[in-house]
Amino acid sequence: MKIKAFLIGTVLVLLGIQSYGQNQLLGQSYNPNVITTAVPFVSIAPDARGGSMGDCGVASEADVYSMHYNPAKYSFLDKKLAVGLGYSPWLHNLVPDMHLAYLAFAMKLNPESALAATLRYFRCGDIEFRRTAEETPQKYSPNEWALDVAYSRMLTEYLSGSVAGRFIYSNLTQGYDESSAGWSVAADVAVYYKRPVEWFRDMDADFAWGVCINNIGSKVSYRNTSIEKDFIPTTLRFGPSLKMELDEYNSLAFMFDVTKLLVPTPPLYKRGADGQPVIVDGQYEIEAGMSDDVSVLVGMIQSFYDAPGCSYNDQMELVRFGKGYEELCEYNIGVGAEYWYNNTFAVRAGYFNEAAMKGNRKYVTLGAALKYNVFGLDVSYLVPVNGKVGTNPLENTLRFNLTYDIAK
């Protein structure tokens, strides 16, 4: 089994991407241009709260799981010391023993600053490796994990900032075929703004917005002797939220998140009359777009304008739909709502949308929460809205979270 093929397959499985041979635009068919990265598990929403609100969280109220969405929110945490534990069976329709576990810790150092740490562990299930059909398979249990530490501080009365560090370890092939584990060191930078507003008569409200860039870090290689390395999922996330205190017992919040991978878009390589890529001086010739063999910083900047804007169909005809259109397709949108009764019981809902050209993940999310004394329980459920029932790998995805307020 080729290592490269295994890694690409793992990326697609982890993200739950539905692969379509063609898409339709203005009556013309074209092949999608999906952006893939190494270690996609760090992009999976690990908590049930954000997972039940369309993967929104960059501007929602702070909690112990804020690391994934916006670590700057920790300065607004209303708990002095809290611990959270999350668990999610992932893509169990495809791999029954694949799961994501998440451990989070947050502590207010003083009214202006906070410290947080999280550990994310992803088990890929048991996999058999073999070079030929006759070879005795070797069984492995690939796994990946990431350790995060963040410091958040108030910059003004209503604005906070944060810097987080992350170590990512990915052991997918466990030494098979002279491969090695991949690792990366990354950082997050984030800001969060929240203040009371008087937009409604006889109703208190809080408006907030947040901006976060996750996983600014080194590329990953799964061979010590290889110069070929893959980008990690550097992601821009931004959006607003509004929370309204309907009365003494009821509150309602709405939020809107926009996310974009700050990773180069794969170029469209030129193909000859026989349908094979054209090679010039040992390199594939680019038909449209820009080379993705660039540094991390250049790739982040280039990701805003490097889309090819065209693709080949099955007849090897070039279909043009515009660079601007494809760039817009790289922005994913999530919307979410959260209702609390007496700060004890909550119901949540959301929707996440990804363009068909970039993966076609579209799903509705639902969830609920219950707080009792120092404990909190959150549950979320994912319902895909594309594809036939029983064919979507994300179908029936559940997430569970248990939170414990130690200081209380």
C-alpha positions as CSV (number, residue, x, y, z in Angstrom):
1,M,0.0,0.0,0.0
2,K,1.4,3.4,-1.0
3,I,1.9,5.8,1.9
4,K,0.9,8.8,-0.2
5,A,-2.4,7.2,-1.2
6,F,-3.1,6.2,2.4
7,L,-2.5,9.7,3.7
8,I,-4.8,11.3,1.1
9,G,-7.5,8.7,1.9
10,T,-7.1,9.5,5.6
11,V,-7.6,13.2,5.0
12,L,-10.8,12.6,3.1
13,V,-12.2,10.2,5.7
14,L,-11.3,12.5,8.7
15,L,-13.1,15.5,7.2
16,G,-16.0,13.4,6.0
17,I,-15.8,14.8,2.5
18,Q,-18.4,13.5,0.0
19,S,-16.6,12.9,-3.3
20,Y,-18.5,13.6,-6.5
21,G,-17.2,12.8,-9.9
22,Q,-18.6,16.1,-11.2
23,N,-20.5,19.2,-10.2
24,Q,-22.8,21.4,-12.2
25,L,-22.4,25.1,-12.8
26,L,-24.5,27.0,-15.4
27,G,-25.3,23.7,-17.1
28,Q,-21.7,22.6,-17.4
29,S,-20.0,19.8,-15.5
30,Y,-16.6,20.1,-13.9
31,N,-14.4,18.3,-11.5
32,P,-14.1,19.7,-7.9
33,N,-10.9,21.2,-6.6
34,V,-10.8,20.2,-2.9
35,I,-8.0,21.6,-0.7
36,T,-6.5,18.9,1.4
37,T,-4.0,19.2,4.2
38,A,-2.1,17.0,6.7
39,V,-3.5,16.4,10.2
40,P,-7.1,17.4,9.4
41,F,-8.2,16.1,12.8
42,V,-7.2,19.5,14.4
43,S,-10.0,21.1,12.3
44,I,-12.8,18.9,13.7
45,A,-15.0,20.7,16.2
46,P,-14.2,18.8,19.4
47,D,-17.0,20.0,21.7
48,A,-20.7,19.4,21.7
49,R,-21.7,23.1,22.2
50,G,-20.0,24.4,19.1
51,G,-20.8,21.2,17.3
52,S,-24.5,21.8,17.9
53,M,-24.4,25.4,16.5
54,G,-23.1,24.8,13.0
55,D,-19.5,24.6,14.3
56,C,-19.8,28.3,15.4
57,G,-17.8,29.6,18.3
58,V,-15.5,32.4,17.4
59,A,-17.7,35.0,19.1
60,S,-19.9,32.9,21.4
61,E,-19.7,33.2,25.1
62,A,-16.5,31.8,26.7
63,D,-16.3,28.3,28.0
64,V,-13.6,25.8,28.8
65,Y,-13.7,24.6,25.2
66,S,-12.8,28.0,23.6
67,M,-9.4,26.9,22.5
68,H,-10.6,25.4,19.2
69,Y,-12.6,28.5,18.2
70,N,-11.0,31.6,19.8
71,P,-8.6,31.3,22.8
72,A,-9.0,35.1,23.4
73,K,-12.4,34.3,25.0
74,Y,-10.8,32.8,28.0
75,S,-10.3,36.3,29.5
76,F,-14.1,36.6,29.7
77,L,-14.6,33.2,31.4
78,D,-17.0,33.4,34.3
79,K,-15.3,30.4,36.1
80,K,-12.1,30.6,38.1
81,L,-11.2,27.0,37.4
82,A,-12.9,24.5,35.1
83,V,-12.2,21.1,33.4
84,G,-14.0,19.6,30.4
85,L,-14.0,16.2,28.8
86,G,-15.4,15.5,25.4
87,Y,-15.9,12.4,23.3
88,S,-17.2,11.8,19.8
89,P,-17.5,8.5,17.8
90,W,-16.3,9.8,14.4
91,L,-17.5,8.5,11.0
92,H,-18.8,5.4,12.7
93,N,-20.8,4.4,9.6
94,L,-17.4,3.9,7.9
95,V,-15.0,2.9,10.7
96,P,-16.7,1.7,13.9
97,D,-13.6,2.1,16.1
98,M,-12.7,5.6,15.1
99,H,-13.2,8.3,17.8
100,L,-12.1,11.8,19.0
101,A,-11.4,12.5,22.7
102,Y,-10.8,16.0,24.1
103,L,-9.6,17.2,27.5
104,A,-9.7,20.9,28.3
105,F,-8.6,22.9,31.3
106,A,-9.0,26.7,32.0
107,M,-8.1,28.9,34.9
108,K,-8.5,32.6,35.5
109,L,-5.2,34.0,36.8
110,N,-6.8,37.3,37.7
111,P,-9.8,39.4,36.4
112,E,-7.7,40.4,33.4
113,S,-6.0,37.2,32.3
114,A,-6.5,33.5,32.0
115,L,-4.5,30.3,31.2
116,A,-5.8,27.3,29.3
117,A,-4.6,23.9,28.0
118,T,-6.2,21.2,26.0
119,L,-5.3,17.7,24.8
120,R,-6.9,16.3,21.6
121,Y,-6.6,12.6,20.8
122,F,-7.8,11.0,17.6
123,R,-7.8,7.3,17.1
124,C,-8.1,6.2,13.4
125,G,-9.2,2.6,14.1
126,D,-7.4,-0.6,13.2
127,I,-5.9,-0.7,9.7
128,E,-4.2,-3.5,7.8
129,F,-1.2,-2.8,5.6
130,R,0.0,-5.0,2.8
131,R,2.0,-4.5,-0.5
132,T,0.2,-7.2,-2.4
133,A,-3.0,-9.2,-2.1
134,E,-1.0,-12.3,-1.2
135,E,1.1,-10.7,1.5
136,T,0.1,-11.4,5.1
137,P,-1.5,-8.1,6.4
138,Q,0.1,-6.2,9.2
139,K,-2.3,-4.6,11.6
140,Y,-1.7,-1.1,13.1
141,S,-3.7,1.3,15.1
142,P,-2.9,4.8,13.7
143,N,-3.4,7.7,16.1
144,E,-2.9,11.5,16.2
145,W,-2.8,14.0,19.1
146,A,-2.3,17.7,19.7
147,L,-1.4,19.5,22.9
148,D,-2.3,23.2,23.2
149,V,-1.5,25.9,25.7
150,A,-2.9,29.5,25.6
151,Y,-2.6,32.7,27.4
152,S,-5.4,35.3,27.2
153,R,-5.4,38.9,28.5
154,M,-7.7,41.9,28.5
155,L,-6.3,44.6,26.2
156,T,-9.1,47.1,27.0
157,E,-12.3,47.1,28.9
158,Y,-14.1,45.2,26.1
159,L,-11.3,43.7,24.0
160,S,-9.0,40.7,24.8
161,G,-6.2,39.0,22.9
162,S,-4.5,35.6,23.0
163,V,-1.6,33.7,21.8
164,A,-1.6,29.9,21.8
165,G,1.0,27.3,21.1
166,R,0.3,23.8,19.7
167,F,2.3,20.6,19.3
168,I,0.8,18.2,16.7
169,Y,1.9,14.5,16.4
170,S,0.6,12.2,13.7
171,N,1.5,8.6,13.7
172,L,-0.6,7.2,10.8
173,T,1.7,4.5,9.3
174,Q,3.6,3.5,12.4
175,G,6.9,2.9,10.6
176,Y,5.4,0.8,7.8
177,D,7.4,0.9,4.5
178,E,10.1,3.1,6.0
179,S,7.7,5.8,6.9
180,S,7.9,7.9,10.1
181,A,5.5,9.9,12.3
182,G,4.8,13.4,11.3
183,W,4.8,16.4,13.7
184,S,4.4,20.1,13.6
185,V,4.7,23.1,15.9
186,A,2.0,25.7,15.4
187,A,0.5,28.9,16.9
188,D,-2.8,30.7,17.1
189,V,-3.4,34.4,17.4
190,A,-6.9,35.7,18.3
191,V,-8.9,38.7,19.5
192,Y,-12.3,38.9,21.0
193,Y,-14.6,41.9,21.7
194,K,-17.7,41.9,23.8
195,R,-19.7,44.7,25.3
196,P,-23.3,45.5,26.5
197,V,-25.5,47.2,23.9
198,E,-28.8,49.1,24.2
199,W,-30.3,48.1,21.0
200,F,-33.6,46.8,22.4
201,R,-36.2,48.5,24.6
202,D,-36.5,46.8,28.0
203,M,-34.0,44.1,27.1
204,D,-30.4,43.7,28.0
205,A,-28.1,42.5,25.2
206,D,-24.4,41.7,24.6
207,F,-22.8,42.1,21.2
208,A,-19.5,40.3,20.4
209,W,-17.2,39.6,17.5
210,G,-14.0,37.6,17.2
211,V,-11.1,36.9,14.8
212,C,-8.8,33.9,15.1
213,I,-6.1,32.4,12.9
214,N,-5.4,28.8,13.9
215,N,-2.5,26.5,13.2
216,I,0.1,28.8,11.9
217,G,2.9,26.3,11.8
218,S,5.4,24.1,10.0
219,K,4.6,21.6,7.3
220,V,4.4,17.9,8.0
221,S,6.3,15.0,6.4
222,Y,5.8,11.3,6.9
223,R,9.3,10.3,5.7
224,N,12.6,11.5,7.3
225,T,14.3,11.4,4.0
226,S,11.6,13.2,2.0
227,I,11.6,16.9,1.1
228,E,8.0,16.7,0.2
229,K,5.9,18.1,3.0
230,D,2.2,18.9,3.4
231,F,0.6,22.0,4.8
232,I,-1.3,21.8,8.1
233,P,-4.8,23.3,8.2
234,T,-4.1,27.0,8.9
235,T,-7.6,28.5,9.3
236,L,-9.0,32.0,9.4
237,R,-12.2,32.2,11.5
238,F,-14.2,35.4,12.1
239,G,-17.8,36.4,12.9
240,P,-20.2,38.2,15.3
241,S,-22.7,37.1,17.9
242,L,-25.6,38.7,19.8
243,K,-27.0,37.5,23.1
244,M,-30.4,38.9,24.3
245,E,-31.7,38.6,27.9
246,L,-35.4,38.1,27.1
247,D,-36.4,38.2,30.8
248,E,-35.1,37.1,34.1
249,Y,-35.1,33.4,33.2
250,N,-34.7,33.3,29.4
251,S,-31.9,34.2,27.0
252,L,-31.4,33.8,23.3
253,A,-28.1,34.1,21.3
254,F,-27.4,34.1,17.6
255,M,-24.0,33.7,16.0
256,F,-22.4,33.6,12.5
257,D,-19.0,32.2,11.7
258,V,-17.0,32.4,8.5
259,T,-14.0,30.1,8.0
260,K,-11.4,29.8,5.3
261,L,-8.3,27.6,4.9
262,L,-5.2,29.8,4.6
263,V,-3.6,27.1,2.4
264,P,-2.7,27.3,-1.3
265,T,-5.3,26.1,-3.7
266,P,-4.1,23.2,-5.9
267,P,-3.4,24.5,-9.4
268,L,-5.0,23.1,-12.5
269,Y,-2.3,21.1,-14.4
270,K,-2.4,21.2,-18.2
271,R,-3.4,18.0,-19.9
272,G,-2.7,16.8,-23.4
273,A,-5.0,15.3,-26.0
274,D,-4.5,11.9,-24.4
275,G,-5.8,13.3,-21.1
276,Q,-2.4,12.9,-19.4
277,P,-0.6,15.8,-17.6
278,V,1.9,17.7,-19.7
279,I,5.4,17.5,-18.3
280,V,8.0,20.2,-19.1
281,D,11.6,20.0,-17.8
282,G,10.5,17.3,-15.3
283,Q,7.7,19.5,-13.9
284,Y,3.9,19.4,-14.5
285,E,2.9,22.4,-16.5
286,I,0.3,24.6,-14.8
287,E,-2.8,25.5,-16.9
288,A,-4.3,27.9,-14.4
289,G,-3.7,28.9,-10.8
290,M,-0.4,29.1,-9.0
291,S,2.2,26.6,-7.7
292,D,1.4,25.4,-4.2
293,D,5.1,24.5,-3.6
294,V,5.7,27.6,-1.4
295,S,6.5,28.5,2.2
296,V,3.9,28.6,5.0
297,L,3.8,32.4,5.1
298,V,3.6,32.8,1.3
299,G,0.9,30.1,1.2
300,M,-1.2,32.0,3.7
301,I,-1.1,35.2,1.6
302,Q,-1.4,33.4,-1.7
303,S,-4.5,31.5,-0.6
304,F,-6.6,34.7,-1.1
305,Y,-6.0,34.9,-4.8
306,D,-4.5,31.7,-6.2
307,A,-7.7,29.8,-7.3
308,P,-7.5,28.5,-10.9
309,G,-11.1,29.5,-11.7
310,C,-11.5,26.6,-14.2
311,S,-11.5,22.8,-14.4
312,Y,-11.6,19.9,-16.8
313,N,-14.7,17.8,-17.3
314,D,-14.8,14.1,-18.3
315,Q,-14.4,15.0,-22.0
316,M,-11.2,16.9,-21.1
317,E,-12.8,20.2,-22.0
318,L,-11.8,23.3,-20.0
319,V,-14.8,24.7,-18.1
320,R,-14.2,28.3,-16.9
321,F,-16.2,29.7,-14.0
322,G,-13.9,32.5,-12.8
323,K,-11.3,33.0,-10.1
324,G,-13.5,35.2,-8.0
325,Y,-16.2,32.5,-7.9
326,E,-13.8,29.8,-6.8
327,E,-12.3,32.1,-4.2
328,L,-15.7,32.7,-2.7
329,C,-16.4,29.0,-2.6
330,E,-13.4,28.6,-0.2
331,Y,-15.3,30.4,2.5
332,N,-17.4,28.1,4.7
333,I,-20.4,29.6,6.6
334,G,-21.9,28.5,9.9
335,V,-24.9,29.9,11.7
336,G,-26.1,29.0,15.2
337,A,-28.6,29.7,17.9
338,E,-28.6,29.0,21.6
339,Y,-31.5,29.3,24.1
340,W,-31.0,29.1,27.8
341,Y,-33.7,28.7,30.5
342,N,-32.7,29.9,34.0
343,N,-29.0,29.1,33.1
344,T,-29.9,25.5,33.7
345,F,-31.2,24.0,30.5
346,A,-30.3,24.9,26.9
347,V,-31.3,23.9,23.4
348,R,-29.2,24.7,20.3
349,A,-29.4,24.5,16.6
350,G,-27.2,25.4,13.6
351,Y,-26.3,24.9,10.0
352,F,-22.9,24.5,8.3
353,N,-22.4,25.0,4.5
354,E,-19.4,24.2,2.3
355,A,-19.4,24.7,-1.5
356,A,-19.7,21.6,-3.6
357,M,-16.5,22.6,-5.4
358,K,-14.6,22.4,-2.1
359,G,-16.0,19.3,-0.4
360,N,-19.8,19.7,-0.3
361,R,-20.3,19.3,3.5
362,K,-23.7,20.6,4.4
363,Y,-25.4,19.7,7.6
364,V,-27.9,20.7,10.3
365,T,-26.8,20.4,13.9
366,L,-28.9,20.0,17.0
367,G,-28.0,19.9,20.7
368,A,-29.0,20.3,24.3
369,A,-27.3,21.1,27.6
370,L,-28.0,20.7,31.3
371,K,-26.3,22.3,34.2
372,Y,-26.6,21.0,37.8
373,N,-24.6,22.6,40.6
374,V,-20.9,22.2,39.5
375,F,-21.6,19.8,36.6
376,G,-22.6,20.5,33.0
377,L,-23.5,18.0,30.3
378,D,-23.7,18.9,26.5
379,V,-24.9,16.7,23.7
380,S,-25.0,17.4,19.9
381,Y,-26.3,15.6,16.9
382,L,-25.4,16.1,13.2
383,V,-27.9,15.6,10.3
384,P,-26.4,15.9,6.8
385,V,-28.7,17.6,4.2
386,N,-27.0,16.4,1.1
387,G,-26.9,12.9,-0.3
388,K,-29.3,10.0,0.2
389,V,-30.1,8.8,3.7
390,G,-27.6,6.2,4.9
391,T,-24.9,7.3,2.4
392,N,-23.3,10.3,4.1
393,P,-20.3,9.4,6.4
394,L,-21.1,12.2,8.8
395,E,-24.7,10.9,9.3
396,N,-25.7,10.4,13.0
397,T,-22.5,12.0,14.4
398,L,-22.8,12.5,18.1
399,R,-20.7,14.5,20.5
400,F,-20.7,14.4,24.3
401,N,-19.1,16.9,26.8
402,L,-18.9,16.8,30.5
403,T,-17.8,20.0,32.3
404,Y,-16.8,20.4,36.0
405,D,-16.5,23.8,37.7
406,I,-13.7,23.0,40.2
407,A,-13.5,26.3,41.9
408,K,-17.3,26.4,42.6
